[in-house]
Amino acid sequence: MTMGTLSQLYATQISFTEWFSAIQHAQTEAMREEDNLKRDRLRTLHELIGLPFDEPVQFSALDIANRTASFQTYLQEHGDDPCALRLIPLRPELPKLRMRGSSVKNVLLWFAGQKIDHQEYRADFVPHSEKPTWSTIFIVNQHGVFGEIIRGGHYQLTQGFYEKMQPIIFSYNFTRWILSHDNPDALAHLQEILGWINVAENEKSEIINCLSASFSHDILEGYFETTSSQDCGLWFVDYNRILGKMYEEAKPGEINKIQSSENIISGYGASPGKISGKVRLVPADQVTHTRLNSGEILVTQMTTPLFIPLLQKAAAVITDLGGILTHAAIVSRELGIPCITGTIDATKRLKDGDMVEVDADKGIVRKMNTFI
């Protein structure tokens, strides 16, 4: 995938809450509030157990618009620092707005263009590193820990787009680690991360009282995202209890890929289930011009928000890229359709009209026969 194609795909991305809103998920508003307050929860964990997180500098949006003395001081001292600006609504029904990867000075130009009531928003300036090392997304539930890790930015995991470096899929059943690719450095990093949320017995009760948290084998349950960098070290950047509950019964699928062959395409099961159907190839640049028939299997490089109408009609989804917890994979799971990601070359090996059997429990696609 070229950098130009990647840039086009990233430009279409929306927040996870907006994915939920687009499919009219029953928990959209609860998810919106959970997302808006994630750094408040991370701050609580920082105060209680020292959890490292990307602590924001907070102002009211009015402070920025009116250039108050406190904001002017911050701007003078940190104007050239890279950051992400998150505009957090004070009412959950309002949209969250964000801009990442620009300096504090430059992001103010974006802020000036946002048509919002400044009284209704809080502004979080979140530190941003240009030198990421490892990033992870993962679930902790009663069955263990499972997710993915990649050398690079965590957006590659949440959005599912990457160039050469594939994510490593991992699981830990509280006894044994399994990684899709052997990598001692990745394993050491995962063990470091888990150490931060492995909580001593005498510290649990306050976390439970403050955050309505739950634990398995002393490890805090939920959905997590982390990133680490050369200049800032390890940060937790998300702790989501609602997503954790959605996955509370989930078990990791096949971690080590089944070997691909002439009639088998191998990937990772991102949403469970088995179904047979006819392939419909949908390139990203043709998604708005494509109609999917009932029972067809959507095959593409990676789904974006533009694919939502097709996801709602698809019998199953197969992608070249992505991992088991990309936003689109989670949405597929909530829609109840089998999804296999990370096949690398499904779009090259399949064509319109091919009959396939999708076994997302094992992460494989079997080619059956072809319609002429």
C-alpha positions in Angstrom: 0.0 0.0 0.0 1.5 3.4 -1.0 1.8 6.4 1.3 -0.7 8.2 -0.9 -3.2 5.5 -0.5 -2.6 5.4 3.3 -3.0 9.2 3.5 -6.4 8.9 1.7 -7.5 6.1 4.0 -6.5 8.0 7.2 -8.3 11.1 6.0 -11.6 9.1 6.2 -11.2 7.9 9.8 -13.6 8.7 12.6 -13.6 8.0 16.3 -14.8 4.7 17.6 -17.9 6.3 19.0 -18.8 7.6 15.6 -18.5 4.1 14.2 -21.1 3.0 16.8 -23.3 6.0 16.0 -23.2 5.1 12.3 -24.5 1.6 12.9 -27.1 3.0 15.5 -25.6 0.9 18.3 -27.8 0.9 21.4 -24.8 1.9 23.6 -23.6 4.8 21.5 -24.3 7.5 24.1 -22.8 5.4 26.9 -19.7 4.8 24.7 -19.4 8.5 23.9 -19.3 9.4 27.6 -16.9 6.5 28.3 -14.6 7.8 25.6 -14.8 11.4 26.6 -13.8 10.6 30.2 -11.1 8.1 29.5 -8.2 10.3 30.6 -10.1 11.1 33.8 -10.1 7.3 34.5 -6.4 7.0 33.6 -5.6 9.9 35.9 -7.4 8.1 38.7 -5.3 5.0 38.0 -2.2 7.2 37.9 -3.0 8.6 41.3 -3.9 5.2 42.9 -1.2 2.9 41.4 1.2 5.2 39.4 -0.1 4.1 36.0 1.8 6.1 33.3 -0.5 7.9 30.9 -0.5 10.7 28.3 -1.6 13.3 30.8 -3.2 16.3 29.1 -2.9 20.0 29.9 -6.5 21.2 30.2 -8.2 24.5 29.5 -11.8 25.5 28.8 -12.4 26.3 25.2 -13.2 29.8 26.3 -9.6 30.1 27.7 -8.3 29.4 24.2 -10.7 31.6 22.4 -10.2 34.5 24.8 -6.4 33.9 25.1 -6.5 34.1 28.9 -3.3 34.8 30.8 -2.9 31.1 31.9 -3.3 29.9 28.3 -0.9 32.6 27.0 1.7 31.4 29.5 1.2 27.8 28.3 1.5 28.9 24.6 4.7 30.8 25.3 6.3 27.8 27.0 5.0 25.0 24.8 4.0 26.6 21.5 6.4 24.5 19.4 5.7 21.2 21.2 3.9 18.5 19.1 0.5 17.7 20.5 -3.0 16.3 19.9 -5.8 18.7 20.7 -9.0 17.0 21.9 -12.1 19.2 22.2 -14.2 17.3 24.8 -17.9 18.2 25.0 -19.4 19.0 28.4 -22.7 17.4 27.2 -22.3 13.8 26.0 -24.6 14.3 23.0 -22.2 16.8 21.4 -19.4 15.5 19.1 -15.8 15.1 20.2 -13.4 16.9 17.9 -9.6 16.2 17.6 -6.5 17.1 15.7 -3.2 15.2 16.1 0.4 15.6 15.1 0.8 19.3 14.9 2.5 21.9 17.2 0.5 23.7 19.8 0.8 26.9 17.8 -0.4 25.3 14.5 -3.2 23.4 16.1 -4.8 26.7 17.1 -5.4 27.4 13.4 -7.5 24.2 13.3 -9.3 25.3 16.6 -10.2 28.6 15.1 -12.0 26.8 12.3 -14.3 24.7 14.5 -17.8 26.0 14.7 -18.5 25.2 18.3 -20.0 27.0 21.3 -16.9 27.5 23.4 -18.9 27.4 26.6 -19.8 23.7 25.8 -16.2 22.3 25.4 -13.1 21.5 27.3 -9.8 21.6 25.5 -7.2 18.8 26.3 -3.7 19.4 24.9 -2.3 15.8 24.9 1.4 15.2 24.4 2.4 13.6 21.1 5.6 11.8 20.2 7.0 11.6 16.7 9.2 8.7 17.7 6.9 5.8 18.7 8.5 2.4 19.4 5.7 0.0 20.5 1.9 0.3 20.5 -0.7 -2.1 21.7 -4.4 -2.6 21.9 -5.8 -5.5 24.0 -8.6 -6.9 26.1 -8.4 -8.4 29.6 -11.2 -10.6 30.7 -11.8 -13.8 32.7 -10.2 -16.0 30.0 -7.0 -14.0 29.8 -5.4 -11.2 27.8 -5.4 -10.9 24.0 -4.7 -8.2 21.4 -2.0 -7.0 19.1 1.3 -5.1 19.3 3.2 -3.3 16.5 6.4 -1.3 16.1 4.9 2.1 15.4 1.9 4.3 16.2 -1.2 2.9 17.9 -3.4 4.4 15.1 -2.1 1.5 12.9 -3.8 -0.9 15.2 -7.1 1.0 15.8 -7.5 1.9 12.1 -5.9 -1.3 10.7 -3.6 0.3 8.1 0.1 -0.3 8.0 2.8 -0.5 5.3 5.3 -3.2 5.9 5.3 -4.1 9.6 2.4 -6.4 10.5 1.0 -6.4 14.0 1.9 -9.3 16.2 -1.2 -11.0 17.6 -0.8 -12.2 21.1 -2.7 -14.0 24.0 -1.9 -14.8 27.6 -4.1 -17.2 29.6 -2.6 -16.1 32.9 0.0 -18.9 32.6 1.4 -18.9 29.0 2.1 -16.3 26.4 1.5 -17.0 22.7 2.6 -14.6 19.9 1.9 -15.0 16.2 5.6 -14.1 15.5 8.4 -14.8 18.0 9.8 -11.5 19.2 11.5 -11.3 22.6 11.4 -7.5 22.7 7.7 -7.5 22.0 7.1 -10.1 24.8 9.2 -8.1 27.3 7.2 -5.0 26.5 3.9 -6.8 26.9 5.0 -8.1 30.3 6.0 -4.6 31.3 2.5 -3.3 30.4 0.8 -6.1 32.3 2.9 -5.3 35.3 1.3 -1.9 35.6 -2.3 -3.3 35.7 -1.5 -6.3 37.9 -2.8 -4.8 41.1 -2.0 -5.8 44.7 -4.9 -7.0 46.8 -4.8 -4.0 49.2 -5.1 -1.6 46.3 -8.1 -3.2 44.5 -10.9 -1.9 46.7 -10.3 1.7 46.0 -10.0 1.2 42.3 -13.3 -0.8 42.4 -15.0 2.0 44.4 -13.7 4.8 42.2 -14.1 3.2 38.8 -16.5 0.3 39.2 -13.6 -1.8 38.0 -13.2 -5.6 37.9 -10.2 -7.9 38.0 -9.1 -11.4 36.8 -6.1 -13.0 38.4 -5.3 -9.6 39.9 -5.2 -7.9 36.5 -7.5 -5.0 35.8 -10.2 -6.0 33.2 -11.2 -3.9 30.2 -10.1 -2.7 26.8 -6.7 -0.9 26.8 -4.5 1.0 24.4 -0.8 1.9 25.0 1.9 3.6 23.2 5.6 4.0 24.0 8.3 6.3 22.5 11.9 7.0 22.7 11.4 10.4 24.3 8.4 9.8 26.6 8.5 6.1 27.5 5.3 4.0 28.1 1.9 5.6 28.2 -1.6 4.1 28.6 -3.8 6.1 26.3 -7.2 4.3 26.8 -9.0 2.2 29.4 -12.6 1.4 28.3 -14.9 -0.6 30.6 -17.8 -0.8 28.2 -15.7 -2.4 25.4 -14.2 -4.7 28.0 -17.7 -5.8 29.0 -18.6 -6.4 25.3 -15.7 -8.8 25.2 -16.1 -10.4 28.6 -16.9 -13.9 27.2 -14.5 -13.6 24.2 -11.6 -16.0 23.8 -8.7 -15.5 21.4 -9.0 -17.3 18.1 -6.1 -19.0 16.2 -3.0 -17.0 17.1 -0.5 -18.9 15.0 -1.9 -18.8 11.4 -2.9 -22.0 9.7 -0.7 -22.5 6.7 -2.2 -21.0 3.5 -2.5 -23.3 0.5 -3.9 -23.3 -3.0 -7.5 -23.4 -1.7 -7.0 -21.9 1.8 -6.4 -18.3 2.7 -5.3 -17.7 6.2 -5.8 -14.7 8.5 -7.0 -13.9 12.0 -10.5 -14.3 13.3 -11.6 -10.9 14.4 -15.3 -11.7 14.8 -16.4 -15.4 15.2 -18.7 -17.4 13.0 -18.9 -19.6 9.9 -20.7 -18.9 6.7 -20.5 -19.6 2.9 -21.2 -17.1 0.2 -20.2 -15.4 -3.0 -17.2 -13.0 -3.0 -17.7 -9.3 -3.8 -14.3 -7.5 -4.1 -14.6 -3.8 -3.1 -11.5 -1.6 -3.7 -11.4 1.4 -1.2 -11.7 3.9 -4.1 -14.9 2.3 -5.3 -16.8 1.8 -2.1 -19.3 4.6 -2.6 -20.2 3.2 -6.1 -20.6 -0.4 -5.0 -23.8 -2.2 -4.0 -23.6 -5.4 -2.1 -26.2 -8.1 -2.6 -27.7 -10.1 0.4 -25.4 -13.0 1.4 -22.3 -11.7 -0.4 -18.9 -11.8 1.3 -17.2 -8.4 1.4 -13.5 -8.6 0.5 -11.2 -5.5 0.6 -7.8 -4.2 1.7 -9.3 -2.7 4.9 -12.6 -1.2 5.8 -13.1 2.5 6.5 -16.1 4.4 7.7 -17.3 4.6 4.1 -17.8 0.8 4.2 -20.4 1.0 7.0 -23.5 0.6 4.6 -21.8 -2.4 3.1 -20.8 -3.9 6.5 -24.5 -3.7 7.4 -25.4 -5.9 4.4 -22.4 -8.2 4.2 -22.6 -11.9 5.3 -18.9 -11.8 6.3 -15.9 -9.6 5.9 -12.3 -10.5 4.7 -9.5 -8.0 4.7 -5.8 -8.0 3.6 -4.8 -5.7 6.5 -5.9 -5.0 10.1 -5.9 -7.0 13.2 -8.3 -8.5 15.7 -9.3 -5.3 17.5 -9.4 -2.6 14.8 -12.4 -0.4 15.0 -14.0 -2.1 11.9 -13.4 -5.6 13.4 -15.1 -4.6 16.6 -18.0 -3.1 14.6 -18.3 -6.4 12.6 -18.5 -8.3 15.9 -21.3 -6.0 17.1 -23.1 -6.5 13.8 -22.8 -10.2 14.3 -21.0 -11.0 11.1 -17.8 -13.2 10.8 -14.7 -11.2 10.1 -11.2 -12.3 9.1 -8.4 -9.8 9.0 -4.7 -9.8 8.1 -4.8 -12.2 5.2 -2.2 -10.1 3.3 -3.4 -11.2 -0.1 -7.1 -12.1 -0.1 -7.9 -9.3 -2.6 -5.3 -10.9 -5.0 -6.4 -14.5 -4.6 -10.1 -14.0 -4.7 -12.3 -12.5 -7.4 -16.0 -11.5 -7.8 -18.2 -14.5 -7.9 -15.9 -17.0 -6.1 -17.7 -19.2 -3.7 -15.9 -19.4 -0.3 -16.5 -20.8 3.1 -15.5 -18.3 5.9 -14.4 -19.9 9.2 -13.6 -17.0 11.4 -13.3 -19.2 14.4 -10.1 -20.6 12.9 -9.2 -17.6 10.8 -9.4 -19.3 7.4 -11.2 -18.9 4.1 -11.7 -22.0 1.9 -12.2 -21.5 -1.8 -15.0 -23.8 -3.1 -15.8 -23.1 -6.7 -16.2 -20.2 -9.1 -19.2 -18.7 -10.7 -18.6 -17.8 -14.4 
